[in-house]
Every structure is written in structure tokens, then in C-alpha cells.
């Protein structure tokens, strides 16, 4: 027990104990369901109980998902989702960085008006129907660009980066201008090397949004085989006349359900810890100004 806690007042001790127990409850509420699904993906029988990790692990479900030729669509759906996530993250980060850098130029005519218009679009969104009509007019239906492009603009991410750029010392920009740097060279050679933390936070938000996207697949890829692969990645198991119920190694398709879910959430689970050390200081210290 720390000295700070030992010599605290009684009300302070109650407050610390309550916060600690509350955070433990939140962590358990998030972690236990994931562990339960992971445990059920390693248990190959028809009834799942509340016990976890009390039986010998069986990775046959994962082998089946990786090796079975008749479900190649499942593996392709994950690959396509990774491609969409990387494309959305790259384009969205580039758009956010450049837009934030432009808005940071206070001497640019109309910068304040442009910033207010951006905020207006985030408060009063047009909705999915106008977006679908625009995508159709552009001829992007049944194309991955119909899913990628609408997710590449985030007003919140633009203002997070703009706020960080405004807090950089003005002497840096003045020194770069004296050295003959153009505005774009200043951005890529001076500003970005100093902005790794907020750029990483913005990139993570784009990656999470792209990985969790579902509605645009249903709307824009309804006639494309990629839609069938994406939807089937979660709903293919349990079809009465499907291959799953006739696989000799399995009496219960819920094991395959759990294994498929774990494989699908694994990339984003691995991505979060890599970027979290950059993201936490940004969101805790940022004071966004509109």
C-alpha cells in the first residue's frame, strides 16, 4: 500500500477504492466476452458452459478455416477488408493532414469560413440516401471506392491535427520559410516529423472505422461478389444445406462461429496496442478549438 493512500483522508480512500473497483469491472466486462469466444473456439462439443480453459485446446476449427477449399470466400473477405482498411487509413490520414495544415494558415483568405463549413457538415449530415445517390451518379456502385471514399473525411480528425499544428512554435515555420522551404515542403519535412503522435492517433481512428464498417457494404456492393464474401464471413455458418453441417470433424457449428469471429477481430486487436502509446497523450492533452 502506497504512503499517499495510507495518509489520505477517509473520503479520499473511499473514492480511490470505488474508482479501482469500477475500472476492474469495466475491464472485465470488455475482456471476459472476448475470452469466452476464444475459449469456445477451442472447445469442440455441442454444449458450451460458463467455464473457461478447463479442457484441452482443440485448434481444428482454425485449421478448417485456413485449409478448407470450399470456404475460400471467407479468407478472401478478410484480405479484402485489410486492403480496404489500409487504403482508407492512408487516404484519410493524407486528407486530414493536408486539410488541417491549410486551416492552420490563418492568413489564408476564407480559412475561417471553410472551417465553419466543415463543422456544419459534421453537425448536419446529409444522410445515407444523398450519399448513395452521389455514389451512383459518380459510377462507383459495386466498387470498393464506394466504401473507401466516404470514410476518408473526418472533421474531428482534421480539427485534432489543426489544433496540434497551431500549438507548434511559430519559430519553426519562420525558420523553414527563411531557409527557402515551400509550404508543402514545410509540411512534409518540418511539421510531420514533429507530429507523429497525433498522426498515429488519426490513423488508428480511420483504421478502426474502416474495419468496423458494414452498412456501406450492404448498400454499395449488393451486386458484387465481394459483398457476398463479406456478408458470408459472419453468416455462412449454420446454413442447413451448407458444407458446415456436413463437416465430419464438427457436430456443432458454433465452434466455427467463434473461431471465425476471433480471426476477424484479431487484426484490429493487434493494431490498437501498437498505436495506443501515441493516442492516449493526444486525446488527453488536446484542447480542440472550433
C-alpha positions as CSV (number, residue, x, y, z in Angstrom):
1,X,0.0,0.0,0.0
2,X,1.4,3.4,-1.0
3,X,2.1,6.1,1.6
4,X,-0.1,8.5,-0.4
5,X,-3.1,6.2,0.0
6,X,-2.3,5.4,3.6
7,X,-2.2,9.0,4.8
8,X,-5.2,10.2,2.6
9,X,-8.5,11.2,4.2
10,X,-11.3,8.7,4.6
11,X,-13.4,10.1,1.8
12,X,-10.3,10.1,-0.5
13,X,-9.7,6.4,0.3
14,X,-13.3,5.6,-0.5
15,X,-13.1,7.5,-3.8
16,X,-9.9,5.6,-4.8
17,X,-11.3,2.2,-3.8
18,X,-14.5,2.9,-5.8
19,X,-12.6,4.0,-8.9
20,X,-10.3,1.0,-8.7
21,X,-13.2,-1.5,-8.4
22,X,-15.2,0.3,-11.1
23,X,-12.2,0.2,-13.6
24,X,-11.7,-3.5,-12.8
25,X,-15.4,-4.1,-13.6
26,X,-15.1,-2.2,-16.9
27,X,-12.0,-4.2,-17.9
28,X,-13.7,-7.5,-17.0
29,X,-16.9,-6.5,-18.9
30,X,-14.8,-5.9,-22.1
31,X,-12.3,-8.7,-21.7
32,X,-14.4,-11.6,-20.5
33,X,-16.7,-11.9,-23.6
34,X,-13.6,-12.0,-25.9
35,X,-12.0,-14.6,-23.7
36,X,-15.3,-16.6,-23.7
37,X,-15.5,-16.6,-27.5
38,X,-11.8,-17.6,-27.7
39,X,-12.4,-20.4,-25.3
40,X,-15.4,-21.7,-27.2
41,X,-13.4,-21.6,-30.5
42,X,-11.1,-24.2,-28.8
43,X,-13.8,-26.4,-27.4
44,X,-15.3,-28.9,-29.9
45,X,-18.6,-30.1,-28.4
46,X,-22.2,-29.2,-28.7
47,X,-22.8,-27.6,-25.3
48,X,-21.0,-24.5,-24.1
49,X,-20.9,-23.8,-20.4
50,X,-19.7,-20.8,-18.3
51,X,-16.4,-22.5,-17.6
52,X,-13.3,-21.4,-19.5
53,X,-10.0,-23.0,-20.3
54,X,-10.7,-26.2,-18.3
55,X,-10.4,-28.5,-21.3
56,X,-7.6,-29.5,-23.7
57,X,-7.5,-26.9,-26.5
58,X,-8.6,-28.1,-30.0
59,X,-7.4,-25.9,-32.9
60,X,-9.2,-28.0,-35.5
61,X,-11.7,-25.1,-36.2
62,X,-8.8,-22.8,-37.1
63,X,-7.3,-25.4,-39.3
64,X,-10.6,-25.9,-41.1
65,X,-10.9,-22.1,-41.7
66,X,-7.4,-21.9,-43.2
67,X,-7.4,-25.1,-45.2
68,X,-10.9,-25.9,-46.4
69,X,-11.0,-25.1,-50.1
70,X,-14.8,-24.7,-50.2
71,X,-14.7,-21.6,-47.9
72,X,-12.1,-19.7,-49.8
73,X,-14.6,-16.7,-49.8
74,X,-14.0,-16.4,-46.0
75,X,-10.3,-15.9,-46.4
76,X,-10.8,-13.5,-49.4
77,X,-13.2,-11.4,-47.3
78,X,-10.5,-10.9,-44.6
79,X,-7.9,-10.0,-47.3
80,X,-10.3,-7.5,-48.9
81,X,-11.1,-6.0,-45.6
82,X,-7.4,-5.5,-44.8
83,X,-6.9,-3.8,-48.2
84,X,-9.9,-1.5,-47.6
85,X,-8.6,-0.7,-44.1
86,X,-5.1,0.2,-45.3
87,X,-6.5,2.3,-48.3
88,X,-8.9,4.2,-46.1
89,X,-6.3,4.8,-43.5
90,X,-3.7,6.1,-46.0
91,X,-6.1,8.3,-47.9
92,X,-7.9,9.6,-44.8
93,X,-4.7,10.4,-43.0
94,X,-3.4,12.3,-46.0
95,X,-6.6,14.3,-46.4
96,X,-6.8,15.1,-42.7
97,X,-3.2,16.2,-42.6
98,X,-3.3,18.5,-45.6
99,X,-6.7,19.9,-44.7
100,X,-5.6,20.6,-41.1
101,X,-2.4,22.3,-42.4
102,X,-4.4,24.5,-44.7
103,X,-6.9,25.5,-41.9
104,X,-3.9,26.4,-39.7
105,X,-2.8,29.1,-42.2
106,X,-4.7,32.0,-40.5
107,X,-3.5,34.4,-43.2
108,X,-5.2,32.5,-45.9
109,X,-8.4,34.2,-47.1
110,X,-11.5,32.3,-46.2
111,X,-9.8,29.8,-43.8
112,X,-12.3,30.7,-41.0
113,X,-15.3,30.3,-43.3
114,X,-14.0,26.9,-44.6
115,X,-13.5,25.7,-41.1
116,X,-17.1,26.6,-40.1
117,X,-18.5,24.9,-43.1
118,X,-16.6,21.7,-42.2
119,X,-18.1,21.9,-38.7
120,X,-21.5,22.4,-40.3
121,X,-21.2,19.3,-42.4
122,X,-20.4,17.2,-39.2
123,X,-23.4,18.6,-37.3
124,X,-26.0,18.4,-40.1
125,X,-25.1,15.3,-42.2
126,X,-26.9,14.8,-45.4
127,X,-27.7,11.1,-44.6
128,X,-27.1,7.8,-46.4
129,X,-29.7,8.4,-49.2
130,X,-28.0,11.5,-50.7
131,X,-24.6,9.8,-50.3
132,X,-25.9,6.7,-52.2
133,X,-27.3,8.9,-55.0
134,X,-23.9,10.7,-55.2
135,X,-22.1,7.4,-55.4
136,X,-24.4,6.2,-58.1
137,X,-24.0,9.4,-60.2
138,X,-20.2,9.0,-59.9
139,X,-20.5,5.5,-61.2
140,X,-18.9,3.9,-58.2
141,X,-21.6,1.4,-57.3
142,X,-20.2,-2.2,-56.9
143,X,-16.7,-0.7,-56.5
144,X,-14.5,-0.7,-53.4
145,X,-14.1,3.0,-53.9
146,X,-17.8,3.4,-52.9
147,X,-16.9,2.1,-49.5
148,X,-13.5,3.7,-49.1
149,X,-14.1,7.3,-50.3
150,X,-16.9,8.3,-47.9
151,X,-14.8,7.3,-44.9
152,X,-11.7,9.3,-45.9
153,X,-13.0,12.6,-44.5
154,X,-13.4,13.1,-40.8
155,X,-14.0,16.6,-39.4
156,X,-13.0,15.6,-35.9
157,X,-9.6,14.2,-37.1
158,X,-9.0,17.4,-39.1
159,X,-9.5,19.6,-36.1
160,X,-7.4,17.4,-33.8
161,X,-4.5,17.8,-36.3
162,X,-5.2,21.5,-36.8
163,X,-5.1,22.1,-33.0
164,X,-1.8,20.3,-32.8
165,X,-0.3,22.3,-35.7
166,X,-1.4,25.6,-34.1
167,X,0.4,24.7,-30.9
168,X,3.7,24.2,-32.7
169,X,6.2,27.0,-32.1
170,X,5.9,29.7,-34.8
171,X,9.6,30.0,-34.9
172,X,9.7,26.6,-36.7
173,X,7.6,27.9,-39.5
174,X,9.6,31.1,-39.7
175,X,12.9,29.3,-39.8
176,X,11.6,27.0,-42.6
177,X,10.5,30.0,-44.6
178,X,13.8,31.7,-44.2
179,X,15.6,28.5,-45.4
180,X,13.5,28.7,-48.6
181,X,11.0,25.9,-47.8
182,X,7.8,26.0,-49.7
183,X,4.6,25.5,-47.7
184,X,4.3,21.8,-48.8
185,X,7.9,21.2,-48.1
186,X,7.5,22.7,-44.6
187,X,4.6,20.3,-44.0
188,X,6.3,17.1,-45.1
189,X,9.9,17.9,-43.9
190,X,9.2,20.0,-40.7
191,X,5.7,19.6,-39.4
192,X,5.0,15.9,-39.9
193,X,8.2,14.7,-38.2
194,X,7.1,16.6,-35.2
195,X,3.5,15.3,-35.4
196,X,4.0,11.6,-35.2
197,X,1.7,11.2,-32.2
198,X,-1.4,12.9,-33.5
199,X,-1.0,11.4,-37.0
200,X,-0.8,8.0,-35.4
201,X,-4.0,8.7,-33.4
202,X,-5.8,9.8,-36.5
203,X,-4.6,6.8,-38.5
204,X,-5.9,4.5,-35.8
205,X,-9.3,6.1,-35.8
206,X,-9.5,5.7,-39.6
207,X,-8.4,2.0,-39.4
208,X,-11.0,1.2,-36.7
209,X,-13.8,2.9,-38.6
210,X,-12.9,1.1,-41.9
211,X,-12.6,-2.3,-40.1
212,X,-15.9,-2.0,-38.4
213,X,-17.8,-0.7,-41.5
214,X,-20.8,-2.8,-42.5
215,X,-23.7,-0.7,-43.8
216,X,-21.9,0.6,-46.9
217,X,-21.0,-3.0,-48.0
218,X,-24.7,-3.8,-47.9
219,X,-25.7,-0.8,-49.9
220,X,-22.9,-0.3,-52.4
221,X,-21.7,-3.8,-53.1
222,X,-25.1,-5.5,-53.3
223,X,-24.5,-6.9,-56.8
224,X,-20.8,-7.7,-56.4
225,X,-19.2,-11.0,-55.3
226,X,-17.2,-9.1,-52.7
227,X,-20.5,-8.3,-50.9
228,X,-21.3,-12.0,-50.7
229,X,-17.9,-12.8,-49.4
230,X,-18.1,-10.1,-46.7
231,X,-21.6,-10.9,-45.5
232,X,-20.8,-14.6,-45.6
233,X,-17.8,-14.1,-43.4
234,X,-20.1,-13.9,-40.4
235,X,-23.3,-15.6,-41.5
236,X,-22.1,-18.6,-43.6
237,X,-22.2,-21.0,-40.7
238,X,-25.4,-22.7,-39.7
239,X,-27.0,-23.0,-43.2
240,X,-28.9,-26.3,-43.2
241,X,-27.8,-27.4,-46.6
242,X,-24.3,-25.9,-46.3
243,X,-20.9,-27.6,-46.0
244,X,-20.6,-26.7,-42.4
245,X,-23.2,-29.1,-41.1
246,X,-21.7,-31.9,-43.1
247,X,-18.1,-31.5,-42.0
248,X,-17.1,-34.8,-40.3
249,X,-14.9,-33.1,-37.6
250,X,-17.8,-31.0,-36.2
251,X,-21.0,-31.8,-34.5
252,X,-21.6,-28.1,-33.5
253,X,-21.0,-25.2,-35.9
254,X,-20.9,-22.7,-33.1
255,X,-17.2,-23.7,-32.6
256,X,-16.6,-22.5,-36.2
257,X,-18.6,-19.3,-35.4
258,X,-16.3,-18.5,-32.5
259,X,-13.1,-19.3,-34.5
260,X,-14.3,-17.1,-37.4
261,X,-15.1,-14.2,-35.1
262,X,-11.7,-14.4,-33.4
263,X,-9.8,-14.4,-36.7
264,X,-11.9,-11.5,-37.9
265,X,-11.2,-9.3,-34.8
266,X,-7.6,-10.3,-34.5
267,X,-6.0,-7.7,-36.8
268,X,-7.7,-4.7,-35.1
269,X,-6.9,-6.1,-31.7
270,X,-3.2,-6.2,-32.7
271,X,-3.4,-2.7,-34.1
272,X,-4.6,-1.0,-31.0
273,X,-1.7,-1.7,-28.6
274,X,0.8,-0.6,-31.3
275,X,-0.8,2.8,-31.6
276,X,-2.2,3.3,-28.1
277,X,1.0,4.8,-26.7
278,X,0.7,7.6,-29.2
279,X,-3.1,8.0,-29.0
280,X,-3.5,8.5,-25.2
281,X,-1.4,11.6,-24.9
282,X,-3.1,13.2,-27.8
283,X,-6.7,12.8,-26.6
284,X,-5.8,13.6,-23.0
285,X,-4.0,16.8,-23.8
286,X,-5.8,18.1,-26.8
287,X,-8.0,21.2,-26.5
288,X,-9.8,21.4,-29.8
289,X,-10.8,24.9,-30.9
290,X,-13.6,25.3,-33.4
